């Protein structure tokens, strides 16, 4: 039975708008409520003599037990907020309060959310947009990311654990919506279904949505891409679906075309047709020369290393290992591998210490230094001092995730070059005893703030419990000082307003 929401895009759009309105309306409700409270205090300040009531009647009737209960409750609430913030940070890597503030308050202040993946293909479509640097684009899509259905799911079948984090999959969902939806103002019904499919967290829900899009339009290329990525359990089946998607697509959307051709080249590489894969990658780079930010050259380097075509590898490095282009672990460590390969088979630490390093050995050592300085996490994985895991779909430049992704595919190439790992071990161990922890994850501001608030309120609660009378005096003095400016402001405003205005307000 066909889903009614999928067949009626107008009702789907209304539902999305209603959910969107409900999601941010609470912010305006809070502001309106706070403003109404201030107006009510301002209006009733003089007629009801609130200052005298608060200072002389209310504060004087409070007992020390009230202050103990108040400070104790405040300490408990701030402590619960701190525990929740810390748990959320450990699980998702960000502050919940900060995330809500960015999502709801930043748009009100005119801020624009900055995404590392948005606009990745804009140069292909003709828009002149400056290419982001490494500092502006820290999280990158892994050029060699695995296929979910044919590769990542095998880990789940064996261990029962998910190989990808929710944060990583959420970034991929954003990538897919950017790549495949095109102009959101001209969405077809099947495009709206696919937009929803990319956002689904459950794999089976994504696959069902893809089939629903195919039922609506048998030539929905993006749906076949999703099935190739997630439903196909073998690379051969994934390749068949990608080829079908390519025949349907016929060059309608450049983003989708590039994605399909790249994945087909990766299928050929995984199925052992390496020369075919190299040709497909070279043709893709020649056809779309402005796609440097997609790092297709990293796929090409890995395939050429498998062919042991080291001269071709050096030619690719000469083109992309440039100071004006973003660096990567693949660029730096492949360059080091080529220089180490030239001397590693005859390298001996004892002989080098006696006679000194030759020019070629010095070049190899300097290349390794350069690579380790760029990403110091890689050597432990290449030397198998740390266990390898499945690479993520997104990597952080110079981080541990990039090291995992590089070593997962390139460890075999280092092992093939006799003595290269030994030279890496000697150079790295002799120079870098302390491995850098860059990028170091810092605690968000709101966790530090809630920790300070919890400590402060806990201290107040303890002092109030020990010295209730003295703290009561301080509290009365504080509230008197707090309400004094408001009373002064109300008296000044009352002198500018006619008495008839205040009379009408008090009658209301």
Secondary structure per residue as TSV (DSSP state, phi and psi in degrees):
chain	resnum	aa	ss	phi	psi
A	1	X	-	360.0	132.4
A	2	X	-	-76.1	137.2
A	3	X	-	-68.2	130.0
A	4	X	H	-68.0	-32.0
A	5	X	H	-68.9	-34.1
A	6	X	H	-71.7	-29.5
A	7	X	H	-88.1	-10.5
A	8	X	-	-125.6	89.0
A	9	X	H	-65.3	-24.6
A	10	X	H	-68.3	-43.6
A	11	X	H	-66.3	-36.0
A	12	X	H	-62.6	-42.0
A	13	X	H	-65.8	-37.7
A	14	X	H	-65.3	-41.0
A	15	X	H	-63.7	-42.8
A	16	X	H	-63.0	-41.0
A	17	X	H	-64.5	-40.3
A	18	X	H	-64.2	-43.6
A	19	X	H	-63.7	-40.0
A	20	X	H	-64.6	-39.9
A	21	X	H	-66.3	-40.5
A	22	X	H	-67.5	-31.3
A	23	X	H	-69.3	-34.7
A	24	X	H	-107.6	-5.0
A	25	X	H	-66.1	-26.7
A	26	X	H	-62.9	-29.9
A	27	X	H	-63.3	-46.0
A	28	X	H	-66.7	-36.9
A	29	X	H	-61.7	-41.5
A	30	X	H	-63.8	-43.7
A	31	X	H	-63.7	-42.4
A	32	X	H	-64.3	-43.6
A	33	X	H	-63.0	-43.9
A	34	X	H	-63.2	-41.3
A	35	X	H	-64.4	-39.4
A	36	X	H	-64.9	-37.8
A	37	X	H	-63.6	-43.1
A	38	X	H	-64.5	-41.5
A	39	X	H	-63.9	-41.4
A	40	X	H	-64.1	-42.7
A	41	X	H	-63.6	-41.4
A	42	X	H	-63.2	-43.0
A	43	X	H	-70.0	-40.3
A	44	X	H	-93.5	2.4
A	45	X	H	-60.8	-53.1
A	46	X	H	-77.3	-47.6
A	47	X	H	-59.9	-40.7
A	48	X	T	-95.8	0.5
A	49	X	T	53.4	56.8
A	50	X	H	-66.1	-33.5
A	51	X	H	-63.2	-45.3
A	52	X	H	-66.4	-36.9
A	53	X	I	-65.0	-43.7
A	54	X	I	-70.1	-42.4
A	55	X	I	-81.7	-41.8
A	56	X	I	-93.7	-37.1
A	57	X	I	-94.0	-55.2
A	58	X	I	-67.9	-52.2
A	59	X	H	-66.8	-33.6
A	60	X	H	-74.0	-20.0
A	61	X	H	-90.7	-8.2
A	62	X	-	-76.3	136.3
A	63	X	-	-93.7	162.6
A	64	X	H	-58.0	-29.5
A	65	X	H	-62.6	-32.3
A	66	X	H	-64.4	-42.6
A	67	X	H	-67.0	-36.7
A	68	X	H	-63.4	-45.3
A	69	X	H	-65.4	-39.4
A	70	X	H	-64.4	-49.2
A	71	X	H	-69.1	-36.7
A	72	X	H	-64.1	-42.2
A	73	X	H	-65.3	-41.8
A	74	X	H	-61.2	-41.3
A	75	X	H	-65.2	-39.5
A	76	X	H	-64.9	-44.6
A	77	X	H	-64.4	-46.4
A	78	X	H	-64.6	-33.9
A	79	X	H	-66.1	-40.4
A	80	X	H	-64.6	-40.5
A	81	X	H	-61.9	-41.4
A	82	X	H	-63.6	-43.1
A	83	X	H	-63.0	-44.1
A	84	X	H	-65.0	-42.5
A	85	X	H	-61.6	-41.9
A	86	X	H	-67.5	-41.7
A	87	X	H	-62.9	-43.5
A	88	X	H	-65.1	-38.2
A	89	X	H	-67.6	-41.0
A	90	X	H	-66.1	-32.3
A	91	X	H	-85.3	-41.3
A	92	X	H	-114.8	-7.0
A	93	X	S	77.5	15.2
A	94	X	S	-149.2	164.8
A	95	X	-	-85.3	134.3
A	96	X	H	-65.6	-44.3
A	97	X	H	-63.7	-41.8
A	98	X	H	-65.2	-39.6
A	99	X	H	-64.9	-43.0
A	100	X	H	-65.8	-39.0
A	101	X	I	-63.7	-42.9
A	102	X	I	-66.9	-38.0
A	103	X	I	-72.5	-36.0
A	104	X	I	-109.9	-34.9
A	105	X	I	-91.2	-33.5
A	106	X	T	-62.7	-42.0
A	107	X	G	-61.1	-31.5
A	108	X	G	-67.5	-28.6
A	109	X	G	-92.0	5.3
A	110	X	T	87.0	13.0
A	111	X	-	-78.8	156.2
A	112	X	-	-120.9	129.6
A	113	X	-	-69.5	133.3
A	114	X	-	-102.7	121.7
A	115	X	-	-113.7	141.5
A	116	X	S	-75.8	-16.3
A	117	X	S	-107.8	-17.5
A	118	X	T	-67.8	133.2
A	119	X	T	81.0	18.2
A	120	X	T	-66.9	-29.7
A	121	X	T	-104.9	11.1
A	122	X	T	-63.1	-34.6
A	123	X	T	-67.0	-27.3
A	124	X	T	-69.9	-35.8
A	125	X	T	-84.3	2.0
A	126	X	T	106.0	-5.2
A	127	X	-	-81.8	127.2
A	128	X	-	-80.0	103.6
A	129	X	-	-132.8	132.7
A	130	X	-	-65.1	142.5
A	131	X	-	-78.2	130.8
A	132	X	-	-70.8	148.7
A	133	X	-	-87.5	178.5
A	134	X	T	-62.0	-39.5
A	135	X	T	-67.8	-27.7
A	136	X	T	-87.2	-17.4
A	137	X	-	-135.7	78.0
A	138	X	-	-78.1	-36.9
A	139	X	E	-97.6	123.7
A	140	X	E	-120.5	150.6
A	141	X	E	-72.2	133.4
A	142	X	-	-65.4	118.1
A	143	X	T	-61.7	-24.8
A	144	X	T	-111.4	28.9
A	145	X	-	-61.9	145.2
A	146	X	-	-77.3	170.6
A	147	X	-	-86.9	131.8
A	148	X	I	-64.5	-50.7
A	149	X	I	-69.8	-42.8
A	150	X	I	-87.4	-19.7
A	151	X	I	-127.5	-56.7
A	152	X	I	-61.7	-38.4
A	153	X	H	-66.4	-24.3
A	154	X	H	-62.1	-36.2
A	155	X	H	-65.2	-41.2
A	156	X	H	-65.1	-40.1
A	157	X	H	-62.5	-35.8
A	158	X	H	-81.8	-45.0
A	159	X	H	-102.6	-19.9
A	160	X	S	76.5	10.7
A	161	X	S	-112.9	154.7
A	162	X	-	-84.2	128.8
A	163	X	S	-79.9	-16.6
A	164	X	S	-115.4	143.7
A	165	X	-	-80.4	160.0
A	166	X	H	-64.5	-36.5
A	167	X	H	-62.2	-43.3
A	168	X	H	-63.4	-44.5
A	169	X	H	-67.9	-32.1
A	170	X	H	-66.8	-39.4
A	171	X	H	-63.2	-39.6
A	172	X	H	-64.5	-39.0
A	173	X	H	-61.1	-39.8
A	174	X	H	-65.4	-40.0
A	175	X	H	-59.3	-47.9
A	176	X	H	-64.4	-39.7
A	177	X	H	-65.1	-37.1
A	178	X	H	-68.9	-40.7
A	179	X	H	-70.5	-42.1
A	180	X	H	-110.1	-10.3
A	181	X	-	-89.4	-23.5
A	182	X	-	66.2	-136.8
A	183	X	-	-77.8	112.5
A	184	X	G	-69.0	-14.4
A	185	X	G	-78.8	-16.2
A	186	X	G	-123.6	44.4
A	187	X	-	-74.3	132.4
A	188	X	-	-82.5	163.9
A	189	X	H	-55.8	-41.0
A	190	X	H	-68.7	-28.7
A	191	X	H	-67.6	-38.6
A	192	X	H	-64.0	-38.5
A	193	X	H	-65.4	-40.3
A	194	X	H	-70.0	-33.8
A	195	X	H	-58.2	-43.5
A	196	X	H	-67.0	-37.1
A	197	X	H	-61.5	-43.1
A	198	X	H	-63.4	-28.2
A	199	X	H	-85.8	-13.6
A	200	X	-	-64.4	135.8
A	201	X	S	-83.6	-32.0
A	202	X	S	-82.7	127.8
A	203	X	H	-59.8	-40.4
A	204	X	H	-65.3	-34.1
A	205	X	H	-66.5	-36.8
A	206	X	H	-65.7	-42.0
A	207	X	H	-66.6	-41.2
A	208	X	H	-62.4	-39.8
A	209	X	H	-64.9	-35.7
A	210	X	H	-64.7	-42.8
A	211	X	H	-65.3	-35.0
A	212	X	H	-64.0	-40.3
A	213	X	H	-65.3	-36.8
A	214	X	H	-67.3	-36.2
A	215	X	H	-63.9	-34.8
A	216	X	H	-75.6	-33.0
A	217	X	-	-152.1	112.0
A	218	X	T	-67.8	-9.4
A	219	X	T	-110.5	36.0
A	220	X	-	-86.9	96.2
A	221	X	H	-64.5	-37.1
A	222	X	H	-63.6	-32.3
A	223	X	H	-66.0	-40.9
A	224	X	H	-67.7	-31.2
A	225	X	H	-63.0	-44.1
A	226	X	H	-63.3	-42.4
A	227	X	H	-64.9	-38.0
A	228	X	H	-65.0	-37.4
A	229	X	H	-74.2	-39.1
A	230	X	H	-118.4	-28.9
A	231	X	T	-92.9	-35.6
A	232	X	-	-62.7	127.5
A	233	X	S	-94.9	-5.2
A	234	X	S	-132.4	157.8
A	235	X	H	-66.0	-34.5
A	236	X	H	-62.3	-43.9
A	237	X	H	-66.6	-39.0
A	238	X	H	-62.9	-41.7
A	239	X	H	-62.6	-40.4
A	240	X	H	-61.3	-42.6
A	241	X	H	-69.2	-37.6
A	242	X	H	-65.0	-40.2
A	243	X	H	-64.6	-38.0
A	244	X	H	-64.8	-41.7
A	245	X	H	-63.1	-38.0
A	246	X	H	-66.2	-40.6
A	247	X	H	-64.2	-39.8
A	248	X	H	-68.9	-39.7
A	249	X	H	-65.1	-50.5
A	250	X	T	53.6	38.2
A	251	X	T	74.4	24.6
A	252	X	S	-74.0	-38.5
A	253	X	-	-129.2	123.3
A	254	X	H	-63.9	-41.6
A	255	X	H	-57.4	-49.7
A	256	X	H	-66.6	-38.0
A	257	X	H	-60.9	-46.5
A	258	X	H	-64.3	-42.0
A	259	X	H	-61.3	-46.9
A	260	X	H	-64.1	-46.1
A	261	X	H	-63.6	-38.1
A	262	X	H	-65.6	-43.9
A	263	X	H	-68.0	-33.1
A	264	X	H	-65.0	-39.4
A	265	X	H	-63.4	-38.6
A	266	X	H	-68.9	-35.2
A	267	X	H	-62.0	-44.9
A	268	X	H	-61.5	-40.0
A	269	X	H	-62.7	-42.7
A	270	X	H	-72.9	-25.8
A	271	X	T	-89.8	5.6
A	272	X	T	91.0	-0.9
A	273	X	-	-90.3	71.0
A	274	X	H	-72.4	-41.0
A	275	X	H	-62.5	-38.3
A	276	X	H	-64.6	-40.7
A	277	X	H	-63.4	-42.1
A	278	X	H	-61.4	-43.0
A	279	X	H	-63.3	-42.6
A	280	X	H	-63.5	-40.3
A	281	X	H	-68.0	-42.2
A	282	X	H	-63.3	-42.6
A	283	X	H	-62.9	-39.5
A	284	X	H	-65.9	-41.8
A	285	X	H	-68.1	-33.9
A	286	X	H	-73.6	-36.9
A	287	X	H	-73.0	-34.5
A	288	X	-	-126.8	76.7
A	289	X	T	-68.1	-16.0
A	290	X	T	-87.8	8.9
A	291	X	-	-95.1	33.4
A	292	X	G	-60.8	-32.1
A	293	X	G	-69.7	-13.9
A	294	X	G	-82.7	-10.2
A	295	X	T	58.9	39.6
A	296	X	H	-64.2	-26.8
A	297	X	H	-63.1	-23.8
A	298	X	H	-71.2	-36.9
A	299	X	H	-62.7	-41.1
A	300	X	H	-65.2	-42.0
A	301	X	H	-60.7	-43.0
A	302	X	H	-65.7	-40.4
A	303	X	H	-67.1	-40.6
A	304	X	H	-65.8	-36.1
A	305	X	H	-64.5	-35.6
A	306	X	H	-65.3	-34.5
A	307	X	H	-78.4	-8.4
A	308	X	T	59.2	32.4
A	309	X	-	-89.5	74.1
A	310	X	H	-69.5	-28.8
A	311	X	H	-66.0	-41.3
A	312	X	H	-66.9	-36.4
A	313	X	H	-61.5	-44.1
A	314	X	H	-63.1	-36.2
A	315	X	H	-66.4	-39.6
A	316	X	H	-66.9	-41.6
A	317	X	H	-62.4	-39.2
A	318	X	H	-61.1	-27.8
A	319	X	H	-85.5	-37.3
A	320	X	H	-106.2	-15.0
A	321	X	-	-87.1	68.6
A	322	X	-	-119.7	149.0
A	323	X	T	-65.6	-24.1
A	324	X	T	-84.2	-9.0
A	325	X	S	-104.7	151.3
A	326	X	-	-62.5	135.8
A	327	X	-	-82.9	165.4
A	328	X	-	-152.9	164.5
A	329	X	H	-63.2	-35.2
A	330	X	H	-62.2	-44.9
A	331	X	H	-63.7	-51.9
A	332	X	H	-67.2	-45.8
A	333	X	H	-77.3	-28.4
A	334	X	H	-67.8	-40.0
A	335	X	H	-61.1	-41.6
A	336	X	H	-66.2	-36.9
A	337	X	H	-63.9	-43.2
A	338	X	H	-62.8	-41.9
A	339	X	H	-71.6	-36.0
A	340	X	H	-69.7	-35.6
A	341	X	H	-61.6	-29.9
A	342	X	T	-71.1	-21.5
A	343	X	T	-128.6	-9.9
A	344	X	G	-70.1	-28.6
A	345	X	G	-67.2	-23.6
A	346	X	G	-116.1	11.4
A	347	X	-	-79.6	136.7
A	348	X	-	-137.9	124.4
A	349	X	H	-60.2	-38.4
A	350	X	H	-66.0	-45.1
A	351	X	H	-66.0	-38.5
A	352	X	H	-66.1	-34.5
A	353	X	H	-71.0	-28.7
A	354	X	H	-79.3	-48.2
A	355	X	H	-99.4	-10.2
A	356	X	-	87.5	169.0
A	357	X	-	-85.4	138.2
A	358	X	-	-76.4	173.3
A	359	X	H	-62.0	-43.3
A	360	X	H	-65.8	-40.4
A	361	X	H	-67.0	-38.6
A	362	X	H	-63.0	-41.1
A	363	X	H	-62.4	-40.0
A	364	X	H	-66.8	-43.0
A	365	X	H	-64.7	-42.7
A	366	X	H	-63.7	-37.2
A	367	X	H	-65.7	-38.6
A	368	X	H	-66.9	-41.3
A	369	X	H	-57.5	-45.6
A	370	X	H	-61.8	-42.5
A	371	X	H	-66.5	-42.9
A	372	X	H	-68.5	-34.6
A	373	X	H	-65.1	-34.6
A	374	X	H	-70.8	-48.0
A	375	X	-	-141.3	98.7
A	376	X	T	-77.3	-2.1
A	377	X	T	-84.0	-19.3
A	378	X	H	-65.4	-45.5
A	379	X	H	-54.8	-37.6
A	380	X	H	-65.2	-30.7
A	381	X	H	-77.8	-41.4
A	382	X	H	-65.6	-35.7
A	383	X	T	-85.9	3.3
A	384	X	T	58.3	33.9
A	385	X	S	-84.4	-17.8
A	386	X	S	-126.2	143.5
A	387	X	-	-73.5	139.7
A	388	X	-	-80.9	145.8
A	389	X	-	-125.0	172.8
A	390	X	-	-63.4	136.6
A	391	X	-	-69.1	148.5
A	392	X	-	-77.3	170.2
A	393	X	S	-81.4	-17.3
A	394	X	E	-132.0	147.3
A	395	X	E	-128.2	154.6
A	396	X	E	-105.6	117.9
A	397	X	T	-55.1	134.2
A	398	X	T	70.8	9.3
A	399	X	S	-104.2	179.8
A	400	X	H	-67.1	-33.6
A	401	X	H	-63.7	-38.5
A	402	X	H	-66.8	-37.3
A	403	X	H	-63.6	-42.5
A	404	X	H	-61.9	-47.0
A	405	X	H	-62.7	-39.5
A	406	X	H	-69.1	-50.9
A	407	X	H	-65.1	-31.8
A	408	X	H	-58.6	-37.8
A	409	X	H	-99.7	-22.9
A	410	X	H	-109.2	-3.8
A	411	X	H	-59.7	-39.7
A	412	X	H	-62.7	-33.1
A	413	X	H	-71.8	-35.2
A	414	X	H	-69.3	-38.1
A	415	X	H	-67.3	-31.3
A	416	X	H	-68.4	-31.6
A	417	X	S	-83.0	109.0
A	418	X	T	-59.9	125.7
A	419	X	T	81.9	-3.8
A	420	X	H	-66.5	-41.8
A	421	X	H	-68.3	-32.8
A	422	X	H	-65.2	-43.6
A	423	X	H	-64.6	-40.3
A	424	X	H	-61.6	-43.2
A	425	X	H	-63.5	-45.8
A	426	X	H	-64.2	-44.1
A	427	X	H	-69.1	-45.7
A	428	X	H	-69.3	-44.2
A	429	X	H	-68.3	-35.3
A	430	X	H	-78.2	-16.3
A	431	X	H	-114.0	-37.1
A	432	X	-	-119.0	87.2
A	433	X	S	-76.1	-40.5
A	434	X	S	-100.1	114.4
A	435	X	-	-77.4	133.1
A	436	X	-	-62.2	147.7
A	437	X	-	-101.9	15.4
A	438	X	-	-67.9	139.6
A	439	X	S	-84.4	127.9
A	440	X	-	-80.5	128.6
A	441	X	-	-79.8	117.7
A	442	X	-	-94.4	148.6
A	443	X	-	-67.4	135.4
A	444	X	-	-62.0	156.8
A	445	X	H	-59.9	-39.9
A	446	X	H	-70.8	-25.7
A	447	X	H	-69.4	-43.2
A	448	X	H	-63.2	-39.7
A	449	X	H	-64.4	-46.8
A	450	X	H	-67.6	-32.1
A	451	X	H	-64.5	-44.3
A	452	X	H	-64.9	-40.1
A	453	X	H	-64.0	-42.3
A	454	X	H	-63.2	-43.9
A	455	X	H	-64.0	-42.0
A	456	X	H	-65.0	-46.9
A	457	X	H	-67.7	-34.1
A	458	X	H	-64.7	-38.9
A	459	X	H	-65.9	-41.4
A	460	X	H	-61.9	-41.5
A	461	X	H	-62.4	-41.5
A	462	X	H	-66.8	-43.5
A	463	X	H	-64.5	-39.4
A	464	X	H	-67.3	-35.5
A	465	X	H	-69.0	-36.5
A	466	X	H	-80.5	-38.6
A	467	X	-	-128.2	70.0
A	468	X	H	-64.4	-40.4
A	469	X	H	-64.6	-48.2
A	470	X	H	-63.6	-42.1
A	471	X	H	-68.0	-30.2
A	472	X	H	-64.3	-39.5
A	473	X	H	-63.1	-44.4
A	474	X	H	-61.9	-40.3
A	475	X	H	-64.3	-43.4
A	476	X	H	-63.4	-41.1
A	477	X	H	-65.7	-37.7
A	478	X	H	-65.3	-48.1
A	479	X	H	-66.2	-35.7
A	480	X	H	-63.0	-43.8
A	481	X	H	-65.8	-35.6
A	482	X	H	-67.9	-40.3
A	483	X	H	-86.6	-13.4
A	484	X	H	-62.5	-47.0
A	485	X	H	-62.3	-34.4
A	486	X	H	-67.1	-38.4
A	487	X	H	-66.5	-39.7
A	488	X	H	-63.1	-42.7
A	489	X	H	-63.3	-41.7
A	490	X	H	-65.4	-39.6
A	491	X	H	-64.7	-40.1
A	492	X	H	-64.9	-42.3
A	493	X	H	-66.9	-33.8
A	494	X	H	-66.6	-31.4
A	495	X	H	-70.9	-22.6
A	496	X	H	-89.0	-17.1
A	497	X	S	-97.4	144.0
A	498	X	-	-66.8	151.4
A	499	X	H	-63.6	-29.8
A	500	X	H	-63.6	-32.7
A	501	X	H	-65.0	-46.4
A	502	X	H	-66.7	-34.4
A	503	X	H	-63.8	-43.7
A	504	X	H	-63.6	-40.6
A	505	X	H	-65.0	-41.0
A	506	X	H	-69.0	-30.4
A	507	X	H	-68.1	-33.5
A	508	X	-	-63.7	360.0
